[in-house]
Amino acid sequence: MSPKSKKLFNIIMLGVAFMFMFTAFQTCGNVAQTVITNLNNTNFHGSGYTSMAIIYGVFSASNLISPSVVAVVGPQLSMFVSGLFYSIYIAVFIQPFTWSFYTASVFIGIAAAVIWTAQGNCLTINSDENTIGRNSGIFWALLQSSLFFGNLYIYFAWRGKTHISESDRRTVFIALTVLSLVGTFLFFLIRKPEESNTLEEEVSSTDESIVDNSSVQSKATRAVDAFKRSIKLYFTKEILLLSVTTAYTGLELTFFSGVYGTCIGAVNRFGTEEKSLIGLSGIFIGIGEILGGGFFGLVNKDNRFGRNPVVMLGIVIHFVAFYLIFYNIPNDAPIASFEGTDNSAYMNPSKELAIFCSFLLGLGDSCFNTQLLSILGFLYSEDSAPAFAVFKFVQSICAAVAFFYSNYLLLQWQLLIMAVVGFFGTISFFTVEWEAAAFVARGSDYRSI
């Protein structure tokens, strides 16, 4: 197998492994709050929104140290061990207890920081400036296929049900746990690329190490170097601007992965299909993500137009989706009780329109995330681990904030927050993209403001 073919194989295997894992995890996140509100166990007092807030809060803090962790143990082992913690979190739902639910939330937050830092590095070292756009699209399309398969099962398993029984819950989460474990073990099929530096070499490639005659640094030194480079990267102009865009992806990630499905499941006017519609919503989010990831990956083969048109398309799609959701879904749907809501918005709630909005949310999200992955891999090809750690730090802390306020804010305010941050995030991305070529020509000098 040629070096190029081996790198492409690695990208595909990375995407397939994440597809299995996140078929389990994203389906779990999509139905968690609905499952919890249907629990018969009165001793359980957990909240799906609170759990996700804990996960993303710990996730954000852990991104400060994740490059150091990955530098010590390596990207492949990092992804494998992190995958085990994802499987443990999902398994908690088989027989949930409040203490185990929140404890697992903390550990998966740490695991998420490590696995996404390792993923970003694996994507970068198997790409170059000509293939980073294509590979980002391939990975994103495979990853988001997870939304299709898991939610398709939810749709058929819960169709016509207004209450989720213990038997229904256990069957679903045993299957999801097995899927997560399959994806975890697939990481061992990723091969070391030829003509490419490993993560340990990459994160330790400071200016000092170039002139240093010693060829091997201690693991402790590499870990410290990775941490220093992450902190230094936080205060560069490019990262600060991209942080606004990344913040928006964190807010809308929370909305489409946890809040919107709950809203649909709470609308009593949808009838007996309200619970199965959660799964159908996830399916169409996944279809939007897959189509966007695949198409924009192909578009990125031709860099004549840059990344800005794709991001512009993404924000327009999301603004249309937000307006239609505001018009279709009752304001109190995100915070409705177990009984749901009988209210309506500005029209009688339409199942077809609700599912169409799911597709738009997924398509718009793929516009932003494929271009963010592409521009980070382009700008920081020599420092991918710290760069992707910063990206996930900002995204996860904003997701945590969004999951927290989702417990309290009406739908209209959640949509307004996303619209405002999305507008400024788009402007920030444009600014960085216009200067990207000049930045790479200068070299990654970490120019601070």
C-alpha positions as CSV (number, residue, x, y, z in Angstrom):
1,M,0.0,0.0,0.0
2,S,1.4,3.4,-1.0
3,P,1.9,6.1,1.6
4,K,-1.0,8.1,0.2
5,S,-3.3,5.1,0.2
6,K,-2.2,4.3,3.8
7,K,-3.1,7.8,4.9
8,L,-6.5,7.7,3.2
9,F,-7.1,4.3,4.8
10,N,-6.2,5.8,8.2
11,I,-8.7,8.7,7.7
12,I,-11.4,6.2,6.7
13,M,-10.7,3.9,9.7
14,L,-10.7,7.0,12.0
15,G,-14.0,8.0,10.7
16,V,-15.5,4.5,10.9
17,A,-14.3,4.1,14.5
18,F,-15.8,7.4,15.5
19,M,-19.0,6.5,13.6
20,F,-19.6,3.4,15.8
21,M,-18.7,5.2,19.0
22,F,-20.8,8.3,18.3
23,T,-23.7,6.2,17.0
24,A,-23.9,5.2,20.6
25,F,-23.0,8.5,22.3
26,Q,-25.0,10.9,20.1
27,T,-28.0,8.7,20.2
28,C,-27.6,8.5,24.0
29,G,-27.4,12.3,24.3
30,N,-30.4,12.8,22.0
31,V,-32.7,10.7,24.1
32,A,-31.1,11.1,27.6
33,Q,-33.5,13.8,28.9
34,T,-36.6,12.0,27.5
35,V,-35.5,8.7,29.0
36,I,-34.8,10.3,32.4
37,T,-38.2,11.9,32.6
38,N,-39.7,8.5,32.0
39,L,-37.8,6.7,34.7
40,N,-39.9,4.7,37.2
41,N,-37.1,4.8,39.8
42,T,-38.0,7.6,42.2
43,N,-34.5,7.4,43.8
44,F,-33.0,8.8,40.6
45,H,-32.8,12.6,40.6
46,G,-30.5,13.2,37.6
47,S,-31.0,15.6,34.7
48,G,-29.8,15.0,31.2
49,Y,-29.1,18.7,30.6
50,T,-27.1,18.8,33.9
51,S,-25.1,15.8,32.9
52,M,-24.2,17.3,29.5
53,A,-23.3,20.5,31.2
54,I,-20.9,18.6,33.5
55,I,-19.5,16.7,30.5
56,Y,-18.7,19.8,28.5
57,G,-17.5,21.8,31.5
58,V,-15.0,19.1,32.4
59,F,-14.2,18.7,28.7
60,S,-13.3,22.3,28.4
61,A,-11.0,22.3,31.5
62,S,-9.4,19.0,30.4
63,N,-8.4,20.5,27.1
64,L,-5.7,22.4,28.9
65,I,-3.8,19.2,29.7
66,S,-5.0,16.9,26.9
67,P,-2.1,17.6,24.5
68,S,0.3,16.7,27.3
69,V,-1.6,13.4,28.0
70,V,-1.6,12.5,24.3
71,A,2.1,13.4,24.0
72,V,2.9,10.9,26.8
73,V,0.8,7.9,25.8
74,G,0.4,8.4,22.1
75,P,-2.7,9.1,20.0
76,Q,-3.8,5.6,19.3
77,L,-3.8,4.4,22.9
78,S,-5.4,7.7,24.0
79,M,-8.3,7.2,21.7
80,F,-8.7,3.6,22.8
81,V,-8.8,4.3,26.6
82,S,-11.1,7.3,26.0
83,G,-13.4,5.1,24.1
84,L,-13.7,2.8,27.1
85,F,-15.0,5.7,29.2
86,Y,-17.5,6.6,26.5
87,S,-18.8,3.0,26.7
88,I,-19.0,3.1,30.6
89,Y,-21.1,6.3,30.4
90,I,-23.6,4.8,28.0
91,A,-23.8,1.6,30.1
92,V,-24.8,3.6,33.1
93,F,-28.2,4.1,31.5
94,I,-28.9,0.4,31.7
95,Q,-29.5,0.7,35.4
96,P,-29.0,4.4,36.3
97,F,-28.2,5.8,39.7
98,T,-27.7,9.4,40.4
99,W,-24.2,9.0,41.8
100,S,-22.9,6.8,38.9
101,F,-24.6,9.0,36.3
102,Y,-22.8,12.2,37.4
103,T,-19.5,10.4,38.2
104,A,-19.5,8.9,34.7
105,S,-20.3,12.4,33.3
106,V,-17.0,13.7,34.9
107,F,-14.9,10.9,33.5
108,I,-16.3,11.1,30.0
109,G,-15.6,14.9,30.0
110,I,-11.9,14.1,30.6
111,A,-12.0,11.3,28.0
112,A,-13.6,13.6,25.4
113,A,-10.8,16.1,25.6
114,V,-8.2,13.5,25.1
115,I,-9.9,11.7,22.2
116,W,-10.6,14.8,20.3
117,T,-7.1,16.1,20.7
118,A,-5.8,12.8,19.4
119,Q,-8.3,12.8,16.6
120,G,-7.2,16.2,15.4
121,N,-3.6,15.1,15.4
122,C,-4.4,11.9,13.5
123,L,-6.3,13.8,10.9
124,T,-3.5,16.3,10.4
125,I,-0.6,13.9,10.2
126,N,-2.5,11.9,7.6
127,S,-3.1,15.0,5.5
128,D,-1.3,17.8,3.7
129,E,-2.4,21.2,2.5
130,N,-3.9,19.6,-0.6
131,T,-5.8,16.9,1.1
132,I,-6.8,18.4,4.5
133,G,-10.1,19.7,3.1
134,R,-11.0,16.4,1.5
135,N,-10.0,14.4,4.5
136,S,-12.0,16.7,6.9
137,G,-15.1,16.1,4.7
138,I,-14.6,12.4,4.7
139,F,-14.1,12.2,8.4
140,W,-17.0,14.5,9.1
141,A,-19.4,12.5,6.8
142,L,-18.4,9.2,8.5
143,L,-18.7,10.7,12.0
144,Q,-22.1,12.1,11.4
145,S,-23.4,8.9,9.9
146,S,-23.7,8.0,13.5
147,L,-26.7,10.2,13.8
148,F,-28.5,8.3,11.1
149,F,-28.1,4.7,12.3
150,G,-28.7,5.1,16.1
151,N,-31.7,7.4,15.6
152,L,-33.2,5.1,12.9
153,Y,-33.4,2.4,15.6
154,I,-34.9,4.8,18.1
155,Y,-37.6,5.8,15.6
156,F,-38.8,2.2,14.9
157,A,-38.3,0.9,18.5
158,W,-40.2,3.8,20.1
159,R,-42.8,4.4,17.3
160,G,-46.3,4.9,18.8
161,K,-45.1,5.0,22.4
162,T,-45.9,7.8,24.8
163,H,-43.9,6.2,27.7
164,I,-40.5,4.6,27.7
165,S,-40.5,1.4,29.8
166,E,-37.5,-0.1,31.6
167,S,-37.4,-2.9,29.1
168,D,-37.2,-0.4,26.2
169,R,-34.5,1.6,27.9
170,R,-32.3,-1.4,28.7
171,T,-32.6,-2.9,25.3
172,V,-31.6,0.4,23.6
173,F,-28.6,1.1,25.9
174,I,-27.2,-2.5,25.9
175,A,-27.1,-2.2,22.1
176,L,-25.5,1.2,22.2
177,T,-22.8,0.1,24.7
178,V,-21.8,-2.8,22.4
179,L,-21.6,-0.4,19.4
180,S,-19.4,1.9,21.4
181,L,-17.0,-0.9,22.3
182,V,-16.8,-2.0,18.7
183,G,-15.8,1.5,17.6
184,T,-13.2,1.6,20.5
185,F,-11.4,-1.5,19.3
186,L,-11.3,-0.3,15.7
187,F,-8.7,2.3,16.7
188,F,-6.1,-0.5,16.6
189,L,-6.5,-0.8,12.8
190,I,-5.1,2.7,12.3
191,R,-1.5,2.4,11.0
192,K,1.4,4.7,11.5
193,P,1.7,6.8,8.4
194,E,5.0,6.9,6.5
195,E,6.9,10.1,5.9
196,S,5.1,11.8,8.8
197,N,6.0,12.8,12.3
198,T,4.3,11.1,15.2
199,L,2.4,13.2,17.8
200,E,5.3,12.9,20.2
201,E,7.6,14.5,17.7
202,E,5.1,17.1,16.6
203,V,4.2,18.5,20.0
204,S,7.8,18.7,21.0
205,S,9.0,20.5,17.9
206,T,9.7,23.9,19.5
207,D,12.3,26.3,18.1
208,E,14.7,25.2,20.8
209,S,14.4,21.5,19.9
210,I,15.3,22.2,16.3
211,V,18.8,23.2,17.3
212,D,19.1,20.7,20.1
213,N,21.3,17.8,19.2
214,S,19.4,15.4,21.4
215,S,17.0,13.3,19.4
216,V,14.8,12.1,22.2
217,Q,13.1,14.1,25.0
218,S,11.8,12.6,28.1
219,K,8.0,12.2,28.3
220,A,7.8,14.7,31.1
221,T,9.5,17.3,29.0
222,R,7.3,16.6,26.0
223,A,4.2,16.9,28.2
224,V,5.4,20.3,29.5
225,D,6.3,21.5,26.0
226,A,2.8,20.6,24.8
227,F,1.2,22.4,27.7
228,K,3.2,25.6,27.1
229,R,2.5,25.6,23.4
230,S,-1.3,25.2,24.1
231,I,-1.2,28.2,26.4
232,K,0.8,30.3,24.0
233,L,-1.6,29.4,21.2
234,Y,-4.6,30.6,23.1
235,F,-3.5,34.2,22.9
236,T,-2.8,34.5,19.1
237,K,-4.9,36.7,17.0
238,E,-6.0,33.9,14.7
239,I,-7.2,31.6,17.5
240,L,-9.0,34.4,19.4
241,L,-10.9,35.2,16.2
242,L,-11.7,31.6,15.4
243,S,-12.8,31.2,19.1
244,V,-16.0,33.2,18.3
245,T,-16.8,30.9,15.5
246,T,-16.0,27.9,17.6
247,A,-18.2,29.3,20.4
248,Y,-21.1,29.3,18.0
249,T,-20.6,25.7,17.1
250,G,-20.7,24.8,20.8
251,L,-24.0,26.6,21.3
252,E,-25.7,25.0,18.3
253,L,-24.2,21.6,19.1
254,T,-26.0,21.7,22.4
255,F,-29.2,22.8,20.6
256,F,-29.4,20.1,17.9
257,S,-27.9,17.3,20.0
258,G,-29.8,17.7,23.2
259,V,-32.4,20.4,23.2
260,Y,-34.2,20.2,19.9
261,G,-35.0,16.5,20.2
262,T,-36.4,17.1,23.7
263,C,-38.5,20.0,22.3
264,I,-40.1,17.7,19.7
265,G,-40.7,15.0,22.2
266,A,-42.5,17.5,24.5
267,V,-45.1,18.7,21.9
268,N,-48.3,16.8,22.7
269,R,-49.9,18.1,19.5
270,F,-47.7,15.7,17.6
271,G,-49.8,12.8,19.1
272,T,-48.6,9.3,19.8
273,E,-45.6,9.8,17.4
274,E,-43.9,12.5,19.6
275,K,-41.3,10.1,21.1
276,S,-40.4,8.3,17.9
277,L,-40.1,11.7,16.2
278,I,-37.0,12.3,18.4
279,G,-35.3,9.5,16.5
280,L,-36.6,10.8,13.2
281,S,-35.2,14.2,14.0
282,G,-31.8,12.7,14.7
283,I,-31.9,10.8,11.4
284,F,-32.5,14.0,9.4
285,I,-29.8,15.9,11.4
286,G,-27.5,13.1,10.4
287,I,-28.6,13.2,6.7
288,G,-27.8,16.9,6.7
289,E,-24.4,16.4,8.3
290,I,-23.5,13.5,5.9
291,L,-24.5,15.4,2.8
292,G,-22.7,18.5,3.9
293,G,-19.6,16.7,5.0
294,G,-19.4,14.7,1.7
295,F,-20.2,17.6,-0.6
296,F,-18.0,20.2,1.1
297,G,-15.2,17.7,1.2
298,L,-15.3,17.5,-2.6
299,V,-15.7,21.3,-2.9
300,N,-12.5,21.7,-0.9
301,K,-10.5,19.9,-3.6
302,D,-10.8,23.2,-5.5
303,N,-9.5,26.0,-3.3
304,R,-10.3,28.8,-5.7
305,F,-13.2,30.0,-3.7
306,G,-11.8,29.4,-0.2
307,R,-13.8,28.5,2.8
308,N,-15.9,31.6,3.3
309,P,-18.7,30.8,0.9
310,V,-19.4,27.5,2.7
311,V,-19.5,29.2,6.1
312,M,-21.8,31.9,4.7
313,L,-24.1,29.2,3.4
314,G,-24.0,27.6,6.8
315,I,-25.1,30.7,8.7
316,V,-27.9,31.4,6.2
317,I,-29.2,27.8,6.5
318,H,-29.2,28.1,10.3
319,F,-30.9,31.5,10.4
320,V,-33.7,30.0,8.2
321,A,-33.9,27.0,10.6
322,F,-34.1,29.2,13.7
323,Y,-36.9,31.2,12.2
324,L,-38.9,28.1,11.3
325,I,-38.4,26.5,14.7
326,F,-39.5,29.7,16.4
327,Y,-42.6,29.8,14.3
328,N,-43.4,26.0,14.7
329,I,-42.3,24.9,18.2
330,P,-43.9,26.1,21.5
331,N,-41.8,28.4,23.6
332,D,-41.9,26.3,26.7
333,A,-41.0,23.0,25.0
334,P,-37.3,22.9,26.2
335,I,-38.4,23.1,29.9
336,A,-41.7,21.2,29.7
337,S,-42.6,18.7,32.4
338,F,-43.1,15.0,32.0
339,E,-46.6,15.6,30.7
340,G,-45.3,17.7,27.8
341,T,-46.8,20.9,26.5
342,D,-50.2,21.6,24.9
343,N,-49.2,25.1,23.8
344,S,-48.6,26.1,20.2
345,A,-46.3,28.8,18.7
346,Y,-47.4,30.9,15.8
347,M,-48.9,27.9,13.9
348,N,-50.3,24.5,14.7
349,P,-47.1,22.4,15.2
350,S,-46.1,20.6,12.0
351,K,-44.2,17.3,12.2
352,E,-43.0,17.8,8.7
353,L,-41.6,21.2,9.3
354,A,-40.0,20.1,12.6
355,I,-38.1,17.3,10.8
356,F,-37.2,19.6,7.9
357,C,-35.6,22.0,10.5
358,S,-33.6,19.0,11.8
359,F,-32.1,18.5,8.3
360,L,-31.3,22.3,8.1
361,L,-29.6,22.2,11.5
362,G,-27.4,19.3,10.5
363,L,-26.5,20.8,7.1
364,G,-25.6,24.1,8.6
365,D,-23.5,22.5,11.3
366,S,-21.5,20.5,8.7
367,C,-20.7,23.8,6.9
368,F,-19.1,25.3,10.0
369,N,-17.3,22.2,11.4
370,T,-15.8,21.0,8.1
371,Q,-14.4,24.5,7.4
372,L,-13.1,24.9,11.0
373,L,-11.3,21.5,10.8
374,S,-9.9,22.5,7.4
375,I,-8.6,25.9,8.4
376,L,-7.1,24.6,11.7
377,G,-5.3,21.8,9.9
378,F,-4.1,24.3,7.3
379,L,-2.9,27.0,9.7
380,Y,-1.3,24.7,12.3
381,S,-0.1,21.7,10.4
382,E,3.0,21.7,12.7
383,D,1.1,22.2,15.9
384,S,-2.2,20.3,15.4
385,A,-2.5,18.8,18.9
386,P,-2.5,22.2,20.7
387,A,-4.6,23.8,18.0
388,F,-7.3,21.2,18.2
389,A,-7.2,21.3,22.0
390,V,-7.9,25.0,21.9
391,F,-10.8,24.4,19.4
392,K,-12.4,21.8,21.6
393,F,-11.8,23.9,24.8
394,V,-13.8,26.8,23.5
395,Q,-16.5,24.6,21.9
396,S,-17.0,22.5,24.9
397,I,-17.1,25.3,27.5
398,C,-19.8,27.1,25.3
399,A,-21.7,23.8,25.0
400,A,-21.6,23.4,28.8
401,V,-23.0,26.9,29.3
402,A,-25.7,26.2,26.8
403,F,-26.7,22.9,28.4
404,F,-26.9,24.8,31.7
405,Y,-29.2,27.6,30.5
406,S,-31.3,25.1,28.6
407,N,-32.7,24.1,32.0
408,Y,-34.2,27.6,32.4
409,L,-34.5,29.6,29.2
410,L,-37.5,29.6,26.9
411,L,-36.9,28.5,23.3
412,Q,-37.0,32.1,21.9
413,W,-34.1,33.2,24.0
414,Q,-32.0,30.2,23.2
415,L,-32.6,30.9,19.5
416,L,-31.7,34.5,19.9
417,I,-28.4,33.8,21.6
418,M,-27.4,31.4,18.8
419,A,-28.4,33.9,16.1
420,V,-26.3,36.7,17.7
421,V,-23.2,34.6,18.3
422,G,-23.5,33.0,14.9
423,F,-23.5,36.3,13.1
424,F,-20.3,37.5,14.9
425,G,-18.7,34.1,14.5
426,T,-19.2,34.2,10.8
427,I,-17.5,37.6,10.5
428,S,-14.6,36.4,12.6
429,F,-14.1,33.3,10.4
430,F,-14.1,35.5,7.3
431,T,-11.3,37.7,8.8
432,V,-9.1,34.7,9.5
433,E,-9.7,33.1,6.1
434,W,-8.7,36.3,4.3
435,E,-5.4,36.3,6.1
436,A,-4.8,32.5,6.1
437,A,-2.4,32.3,3.2
438,A,-0.2,35.1,4.6
439,F,-0.2,33.5,8.0
440,V,1.1,30.2,6.6
441,A,3.7,32.0,4.5
442,R,5.0,33.8,7.6
443,G,5.1,30.5,9.5
444,S,3.4,29.7,12.7
445,D,5.0,32.5,14.7
446,Y,2.1,32.6,17.2
447,R,1.6,36.4,16.6
448,S,-0.1,37.7,19.8
449,I,-2.5,40.6,19.9
